[in-house]
Amino acid sequence: MRVRWFAAESALADAAAEFVGDCAEASARARGRFLLVLSGGRTPAGLYRRLAERSSFPWPRTHVFWGDERLVPPGDPRSNATLAEVLLLSKVDLRPQQVHRVPVASGSAERAAGQWEAELRAFFGAETPYPVFDLVLLGVGTDGHTASLFPGDPALEERQRWVVAVGAPAADPPVPRVTLTLPVLSGGREVLFLAGREKAAVVRAIEEDPAAAAARFPAARVRPAGGAAWYVSDDSG
Ligand code: 6PG
């Protein structure tokens, strides 16, 4: 893992926007498209605002996905898609077919998971064992969860399915969710975690003893080939 510490949230968001922009340009040059997974939560807000203002970004060649989503109606403030749409997606040049929302209106988390996996398999090709995204953005909870993979949840052990439903009764908000699975998150060409200062202790524990942390924190089990990047804000640095 590669950790960068930032004294201010604004500096973290600036650096994250550079990271995403560089990844987008490199992916578009190398493969003609940029497959981006957005994280949930509130931490990415500053990043989204900066991406919306960037003068240069291959939006016409970008496809947007989410690492997880809450089963709430579209437009609900608790939806991960809502924050991205308000701060970013509504402001950049993306056609509807480039934004791959989780089908939350499917009636249940299980049906939404099955439908979204079918849509992803149609996009990536059903013969591929796992989808390969160019950049997976992730957050982390104070309990070490990431996406909607929570400590002790059986979803953490899923190795075949790309998408699973999670009950998440102890999560905030305590609503059913749909999440990409660990092999899919770890399959990203690049993985960037963004963490606010209240998560600094979790990040330090992962940095200091990754093996021990992996037993406690799902975020420590996301292990892309090149190692995950972590951008963390914290006064003590
Ligand atoms: C979710 C997110 C979750 C989030 C972390 C951090 O749906 O809850 O995907 O994994 O990234 O909980 O959330 P904050 O950025 O709001 O601290």
Residues whose N, C-alpha, C, O or C-beta is under 5 A from the ligand:
A	BS01	6PG	S39 G40 G41 R42 T43 D68 L138 G139 V140 G141 H145 T146 A147 S148 D172
